[in-house]
Amino acid sequence: MANKQLKPVRKQSILNELLSHEEWARIRKPIISAFLILHCTLNYCYLFNNHPYINNVNHFFFGYYAFMGLEQAWNVFSPAPRSTNPHLTAVVTYQDGSSKLWTYPRMERLDFFTKIPKERYRKFFDDNAAWNIPVVWPDIAHYVARISYSDKDNPPILVSLIRFSSMILPMEEGLNKPNLPQSDAKVLGVYPITAQDLAGVKHK
């Protein structure tokens, strides 16, 4: 029997259902080029948001840009630099009555290589949770309780979130000076912890 040449089996996909191989080959490069041009243009608009028309473009595409994880704010130094320096602590109360202090990562107390992966936690709290999104505070409390649950016979039963902050001095006053003590304290909330909140935690 003569050997028959086997034809390669083409994998089925949604594209195969919608377009033939020849049609996709014809439009593939224009689609990819349009995708790249669109996102390069969006990046330019977000980097140089200095015109009403550009601001309108950013506003129109903001939902998509944020969903894709591409949104960035480049207004650290202008027009209104941040004037407050906050940090988060939590007091974890255990079943036996003991307590433990937990501190959110503080960049000024970390070495260079440690602060790089932890910067996102600082940004999450400083930019969002510290001020205007109290809806995430219970989830932060649950997170603190779970990472503080080391003894299965002594679970955490209460987490108190406390924000400390201080004013940042203007550059002409604060240049080459240490930060002011963060003595302005505010209790963000006291959250009871249930067994369901601790479900799935693995003990060493």
Secondary structure, 3 states (H helix, E strand, C coil): CCCCCCCCCCCCCHHHHHCCHHHHHHHHHHHHHHHHHHHHHHHHHHHCCCCHHHHHHHHHHHHHHHHCCCCCCCCCCCCCCCCEEEEEEEEEEECCCCEEEEECCCHHHCCHHHHHHHHHHHHHHHHHHCCCCHHHHHHHHHHHHHHCCCCCCCCEEEEEEEEEEEECCCHHHHCCCCCCCCCEEEEEEEEECCCHHHCCCCCC
